[in-house]
Amino acid sequence: MHFGTAEEVRDQRTVTLAEAYARHSERFGRHPRPPRIPQQAWINDPAKCREPAPQIS
């Protein structure tokens, strides 16, 4: 994502998943698809962060 290669990596993953499905379709419940490319990436997502509990000594 940071280097601008996300689309290329997703395309390669699509090919790999299609090949795996063609070889061993019995291992899959449905035709596999690679995950969506996220619009934003976080190390610590501020929406999921919560305030730490105060420490009592």
Gaussian input, Z-matrix of N, CA and C with variables (Angstrom, degrees):
# hf/3-21g

backbone

0 1
 N
 C     1     B1
 C     2     B2     1     A1
 N     3     B3     2     A2     1     D1
 C     4     B4     3     A3     2     D2
 C     5     B5     4     A4     3     D3
 N     6     B6     5     A5     4     D4
 C     7     B7     6     A6     5     D5
 C     8     B8     7     A7     6     D6
 N     9     B9     8     A8     7     D7
 C    10    B10     9     A9     8     D8
 C    11    B11    10    A10     9     D9
 N    12    B12    11    A11    10    D10
 C    13    B13    12    A12    11    D11
 C    14    B14    13    A13    12    D12
 N    15    B15    14    A14    13    D13
 C    16    B16    15    A15    14    D14
 C    17    B17    16    A16    15    D15
 N    18    B18    17    A17    16    D16
 C    19    B19    18    A18    17    D17
 C    20    B20    19    A19    18    D18
 N    21    B21    20    A20    19    D19
 C    22    B22    21    A21    20    D20
 C    23    B23    22    A22    21    D21
 N    24    B24    23    A23    22    D22
 C    25    B25    24    A24    23    D23
 C    26    B26    25    A25    24    D24
 N    27    B27    26    A26    25    D25
 C    28    B28    27    A27    26    D26
 C    29    B29    28    A28    27    D27
 N    30    B30    29    A29    28    D28
 C    31    B31    30    A30    29    D29
 C    32    B32    31    A31    30    D30
 N    33    B33    32    A32    31    D31
 C    34    B34    33    A33    32    D32
 C    35    B35    34    A34    33    D33
 N    36    B36    35    A35    34    D34
 C    37    B37    36    A36    35    D35
 C    38    B38    37    A37    36    D36
 N    39    B39    38    A38    37    D37
 C    40    B40    39    A39    38    D38
 C    41    B41    40    A40    39    D39
 N    42    B42    41    A41    40    D40
 C    43    B43    42    A42    41    D41
 C    44    B44    43    A43    42    D42
 N    45    B45    44    A44    43    D43
 C    46    B46    45    A45    44    D44
 C    47    B47    46    A46    45    D45
 N    48    B48    47    A47    46    D46
 C    49    B49    48    A48    47    D47
 C    50    B50    49    A49    48    D48
 N    51    B51    50    A50    49    D49
 C    52    B52    51    A51    50    D50
 C    53    B53    52    A52    51    D51
 N    54    B54    53    A53    52    D52
 C    55    B55    54    A54    53    D53
 C    56    B56    55    A55    54    D54
 N    57    B57    56    A56    55    D55
 C    58    B58    57    A57    56    D56
 C    59    B59    58    A58    57    D57
 N    60    B60    59    A59    58    D58
 C    61    B61    60    A60    59    D59
 C    62    B62    61    A61    60    D60
 N    63    B63    62    A62    61    D61
 C    64    B64    63    A63    62    D62
 C    65    B65    64    A64    63    D63
 N    66    B66    65    A65    64    D64
 C    67    B67    66    A66    65    D65
 C    68    B68    67    A67    66    D66
 N    69    B69    68    A68    67    D67
 C    70    B70    69    A69    68    D68
 C    71    B71    70    A70    69    D69
 N    72    B72    71    A71    70    D70
 C    73    B73    72    A72    71    D71
 C    74    B74    73    A73    72    D72
 N    75    B75    74    A74    73    D73
 C    76    B76    75    A75    74    D74
 C    77    B77    76    A76    75    D75
 N    78    B78    77    A77    76    D76
 C    79    B79    78    A78    77    D77
 C    80    B80    79    A79    78    D78
 N    81    B81    80    A80    79    D79
 C    82    B82    81    A81    80    D80
 C    83    B83    82    A82    81    D81
 N    84    B84    83    A83    82    D82
 C    85    B85    84    A84    83    D83
 C    86    B86    85    A85    84    D84
 N    87    B87    86    A86    85    D85
 C    88    B88    87    A87    86    D86
 C    89    B89    88    A88    87    D87
 N    90    B90    89    A89    88    D88
 C    91    B91    90    A90    89    D89
 C    92    B92    91    A91    90    D90
 N    93    B93    92    A92    91    D91
 C    94    B94    93    A93    92    D92
 C    95    B95    94    A94    93    D93
 N    96    B96    95    A95    94    D94
 C    97    B97    96    A96    95    D95
 C    98    B98    97    A97    96    D96
 N    99    B99    98    A98    97    D97
 C   100   B100    99    A99    98    D98
 C   101   B101   100   A100    99    D99
 N   102   B102   101   A101   100   D100
 C   103   B103   102   A102   101   D101
 C   104   B104   103   A103   102   D102
 N   105   B105   104   A104   103   D103
 C   106   B106   105   A105   104   D104
 C   107   B107   106   A106   105   D105
 N   108   B108   107   A107   106   D106
 C   109   B109   108   A108   107   D107
 C   110   B110   109   A109   108   D108
 N   111   B111   110   A110   109   D109
 C   112   B112   111   A111   110   D110
 C   113   B113   112   A112   111   D111
 N   114   B114   113   A113   112   D112
 C   115   B115   114   A114   113   D113
 C   116   B116   115   A115   114   D114
 N   117   B117   116   A116   115   D115
 C   118   B118   117   A117   116   D116
 C   119   B119   118   A118   117   D117
 N   120   B120   119   A119   118   D118
 C   121   B121   120   A120   119   D119
 C   122   B122   121   A121   120   D120
 N   123   B123   122   A122   121   D121
 C   124   B124   123   A123   122   D122
 C   125   B125   124   A124   123   D123
 N   126   B126   125   A125   124   D124
 C   127   B127   126   A126   125   D125
 C   128   B128   127   A127   126   D126
 N   129   B129   128   A128   127   D127
 C   130   B130   129   A129   128   D128
 C   131   B131   130   A130   129   D129
 N   132   B132   131   A131   130   D130
 C   133   B133   132   A132   131   D131
 C   134   B134   133   A133   132   D132
 N   135   B135   134   A134   133   D133
 C   136   B136   135   A135   134   D134
 C   137   B137   136   A136   135   D135
 N   138   B138   137   A137   136   D136
 C   139   B139   138   A138   137   D137
 C   140   B140   139   A139   138   D138
 N   141   B141   140   A140   139   D139
 C   142   B142   141   A141   140   D140
 C   143   B143   142   A142   141   D141
 N   144   B144   143   A143   142   D142
 C   145   B145   144   A144   143   D143
 C   146   B146   145   A145   144   D144
 N   147   B147   146   A146   145   D145
 C   148   B148   147   A147   146   D146
 C   149   B149   148   A148   147   D147
 N   150   B150   149   A149   148   D148
 C   151   B151   150   A150   149   D149
 C   152   B152   151   A151   150   D150
 N   153   B153   152   A152   151   D151
 C   154   B154   153   A153   152   D152
 C   155   B155   154   A154   153   D153
 N   156   B156   155   A155   154   D154
 C   157   B157   156   A156   155   D155
 C   158   B158   157   A157   156   D156
 N   159   B159   158   A158   157   D157
 C   160   B160   159   A159   158   D158
 C   161   B161   160   A160   159   D159
 N   162   B162   161   A161   160   D160
 C   163   B163   162   A162   161   D161
 C   164   B164   163   A163   162   D162
 N   165   B165   164   A164   163   D163
 C   166   B166   165   A165   164   D164
 C   167   B167   166   A166   165   D165
 N   168   B168   167   A167   166   D166
 C   169   B169   168   A168   167   D167
 C   170   B170   169   A169   168   D168

   B1=1.4433
   B2=1.5283
   B3=1.3143
   B4=1.4576
   B5=1.5289
   B6=1.3270
   B7=1.4563
   B8=1.5230
   B9=1.3182
   B10=1.4495
   B11=1.5256
   B12=1.3136
   B13=1.4589
   B14=1.5233
   B15=1.3051
   B16=1.4641
   B17=1.5264
   B18=1.3087
   B19=1.4703
   B20=1.5246
   B21=1.3238
   B22=1.4604
   B23=1.5254
   B24=1.3087
   B25=1.4611
   B26=1.5260
   B27=1.3303
   B28=1.4729
   B29=1.5242
   B30=1.3223
   B31=1.4653
   B32=1.5302
   B33=1.3261
   B34=1.4647
   B35=1.5304
   B36=1.3087
   B37=1.4638
   B38=1.5312
   B39=1.3242
   B40=1.4582
   B41=1.5212
   B42=1.3364
   B43=1.4629
   B44=1.5275
   B45=1.3141
   B46=1.4608
   B47=1.5268
   B48=1.3206
   B49=1.4583
   B50=1.5257
   B51=1.3314
   B52=1.4643
   B53=1.5230
   B54=1.3270
   B55=1.4662
   B56=1.5340
   B57=1.3191
   B58=1.4652
   B59=1.5285
   B60=1.3114
   B61=1.4545
   B62=1.5292
   B63=1.3408
   B64=1.4638
   B65=1.5289
   B66=1.3225
   B67=1.4662
   B68=1.5240
   B69=1.3377
   B70=1.4702
   B71=1.5246
   B72=1.3034
   B73=1.4679
   B74=1.5286
   B75=1.3348
   B76=1.4639
   B77=1.5270
   B78=1.3108
   B79=1.4668
   B80=1.5321
   B81=1.3176
   B82=1.4623
   B83=1.5212
   B84=1.3147
   B85=1.4545
   B86=1.5181
   B87=1.2956
   B88=1.4693
   B89=1.5209
   B90=1.3117
   B91=1.4632
   B92=1.5339
   B93=1.3347
   B94=1.4765
   B95=1.5250
   B96=1.3130
   B97=1.4644
   B98=1.5224
   B99=1.3115
   B100=1.4675
   B101=1.5311
   B102=1.3275
   B103=1.4714
   B104=1.5282
   B105=1.3214
   B106=1.4615
   B107=1.5191
   B108=1.3071
   B109=1.4597
   B110=1.5291
   B111=1.3203
   B112=1.4653
   B113=1.5280
   B114=1.3118
   B115=1.4670
   B116=1.5277
   B117=1.3315
   B118=1.4558
   B119=1.5161
   B120=1.2993
   B121=1.4611
   B122=1.5224
   B123=1.3161
   B124=1.4573
   B125=1.5103
   B126=1.3105
   B127=1.4543
   B128=1.5296
   B129=1.3039
   B130=1.4578
   B131=1.5230
   B132=1.3164
   B133=1.4571
   B134=1.5276
   B135=1.3311
   B136=1.4667
   B137=1.5263
   B138=1.3208
   B139=1.4638
   B140=1.5248
   B141=1.3134
   B142=1.4645
   B143=1.5231
   B144=1.3210
   B145=1.4634
   B146=1.5213
   B147=1.2900
   B148=1.4498
   B149=1.5166
   B150=1.2816
   B151=1.4533
   B152=1.5240
   B153=1.3215
   B154=1.4680
   B155=1.5395
   B156=1.3027
   B157=1.4679
   B158=1.5362
   B159=1.3196
   B160=1.4655
   B161=1.5277
   B162=1.3035
   B163=1.4625
   B164=1.5234
   B165=1.2954
   B166=1.4686
   B167=1.5182
   B168=1.3461
   B169=1.4561
   B170=1.4920
   A1=110.25
   A2=117.03
   A3=120.43
   A4=112.23
   A5=116.65
   A6=120.11
   A7=112.41
   A8=117.74
   A9=121.43
   A10=113.74
   A11=118.20
   A12=121.11
   A13=112.68
   A14=118.27
   A15=121.24
   A16=111.71
   A17=117.85
   A18=120.76
   A19=110.82
   A20=116.87
   A21=121.25
   A22=111.23
   A23=116.82
   A24=121.23
   A25=109.92
   A26=117.32
   A27=120.60
   A28=110.16
   A29=117.85
   A30=121.15
   A31=111.05
   A32=116.76
   A33=120.41
   A34=110.49
   A35=116.55
   A36=120.65
   A37=110.34
   A38=117.46
   A39=121.64
   A40=110.48
   A41=116.52
   A42=121.28
   A43=110.31
   A44=116.85
   A45=121.42
   A46=111.09
   A47=117.17
   A48=120.60
   A49=111.34
   A50=117.38
   A51=120.89
   A52=110.87
   A53=116.49
   A54=120.21
   A55=111.07
   A56=116.37
   A57=120.25
   A58=110.39
   A59=117.16
   A60=121.17
   A61=110.69
   A62=116.99
   A63=120.89
   A64=110.96
   A65=117.68
   A66=121.47
   A67=113.06
   A68=116.06
   A69=120.27
   A70=110.75
   A71=117.07
   A72=120.14
   A73=112.08
   A74=117.08
   A75=119.76
   A76=112.41
   A77=117.52
   A78=120.99
   A79=112.84
   A80=116.31
   A81=120.92
   A82=110.48
   A83=115.93
   A84=121.06
   A85=111.49
   A86=115.87
   A87=122.47
   A88=107.90
   A89=116.88
   A90=120.44
   A91=108.90
   A92=118.45
   A93=120.67
   A94=112.34
   A95=115.22
   A96=122.32
   A97=108.33
   A98=117.17
   A99=118.67
   A100=110.18
   A101=116.89
   A102=119.49
   A103=111.73
   A104=114.92
   A105=120.32
   A106=110.03
   A107=115.70
   A108=120.65
   A109=106.89
   A110=118.24
   A111=119.91
   A112=111.37
   A113=115.46
   A114=120.79
   A115=111.15
   A116=115.45
   A117=121.33
   A118=108.54
   A119=115.77
   A120=120.61
   A121=108.41
   A122=115.16
   A123=121.12
   A124=110.21
   A125=116.29
   A126=120.79
   A127=107.32
   A128=116.80
   A129=123.67
   A130=107.16
   A131=116.98
   A132=122.21
   A133=109.68
   A134=117.71
   A135=119.29
   A136=112.63
   A137=118.24
   A138=119.99
   A139=111.29
   A140=117.56
   A141=121.16
   A142=112.70
   A143=117.33
   A144=120.16
   A145=109.94
   A146=115.14
   A147=119.49
   A148=108.36
   A149=115.74
   A150=121.30
   A151=109.32
   A152=117.63
   A153=119.08
   A154=110.69
   A155=114.73
   A156=119.16
   A157=108.39
   A158=116.43
   A159=118.54
   A160=110.75
   A161=115.46
   A162=119.74
   A163=109.73
   A164=114.10
   A165=120.35
   A166=107.26
   A167=116.35
   A168=117.76
   A169=112.71
   D1=-42.98
   D2=-176.84
   D3=-73.24
   D4=-25.23
   D5=-176.63
   D6=-101.09
   D7=3.44
   D8=178.34
   D9=78.15
   D10=19.06
   D11=-178.00
   D12=-107.78
   D13=10.28
   D14=-175.51
   D15=-60.41
   D16=-42.49
   D17=179.84
   D18=-63.86
   D19=-42.53
   D20=179.83
   D21=-64.70
   D22=-43.59
   D23=179.13
   D24=-64.01
   D25=-41.44
   D26=179.09
   D27=-64.78
   D28=-39.58
   D29=177.64
   D30=-63.06
   D31=-41.77
   D32=177.83
   D33=-64.63
   D34=-39.60
   D35=179.20
   D36=-65.77
   D37=-36.86
   D38=177.38
   D39=-60.29
   D40=-44.67
   D41=179.15
   D42=-63.64
   D43=-45.27
   D44=-179.30
   D45=-61.75
   D46=-44.09
   D47=179.26
   D48=-65.13
   D49=-38.70
   D50=178.52
   D51=-64.58
   D52=-40.30
   D53=178.06
   D54=-65.74
   D55=-42.56
   D56=178.81
   D57=-63.30
   D58=-40.49
   D59=179.17
   D60=-65.99
   D61=-40.48
   D62=179.57
   D63=-64.18
   D64=-37.43
   D65=-178.62
   D66=-77.40
   D67=-39.63
   D68=-173.07
   D69=-138.88
   D70=63.07
   D71=-177.49
   D72=-63.73
   D73=-22.19
   D74=179.84
   D75=-67.51
   D76=-17.33
   D77=179.95
   D78=-81.88
   D79=-11.13
   D80=-174.58
   D81=-113.41
   D82=142.38
   D83=175.43
   D84=-79.20
   D85=-28.57
   D86=177.79
   D87=-152.64
   D88=172.15
   D89=-179.70
   D90=-65.22
   D91=123.69
   D92=-175.61
   D93=-73.98
   D94=146.76
   D95=175.53
   D96=-130.57
   D97=143.94
   D98=176.99
   D99=-70.61
   D100=156.41
   D101=-179.89
   D102=-67.83
   D103=158.58
   D104=176.86
   D105=-63.81
   D106=154.66
   D107=174.87
   D108=-83.32
   D109=122.98
   D110=-178.51
   D111=-67.33
   D112=148.13
   D113=177.44
   D114=-79.81
   D115=-29.61
   D116=178.15
   D117=-135.49
   D118=148.04
   D119=176.65
   D120=-127.81
   D121=135.82
   D122=-178.42
   D123=-127.32
   D124=147.27
   D125=168.48
   D126=-83.60
   D127=-48.30
   D128=174.86
   D129=-125.40
   D130=98.65
   D131=-177.46
   D132=-63.46
   D133=118.10
   D134=-178.06
   D135=-62.87
   D136=-26.46
   D137=179.18
   D138=-69.82
   D139=-25.40
   D140=-178.48
   D141=-99.06
   D142=-10.05
   D143=-179.52
   D144=-76.03
   D145=145.25
   D146=176.17
   D147=-127.55
   D148=159.80
   D149=-179.23
   D150=-67.49
   D151=134.90
   D152=177.61
   D153=-67.90
   D154=147.33
   D155=177.78
   D156=-69.75
   D157=140.57
   D158=178.94
   D159=-63.66
   D160=140.70
   D161=179.78
   D162=-88.28
   D163=134.09
   D164=179.20
   D165=-112.10
   D166=124.43
   D167=-179.67
   D168=-106.35

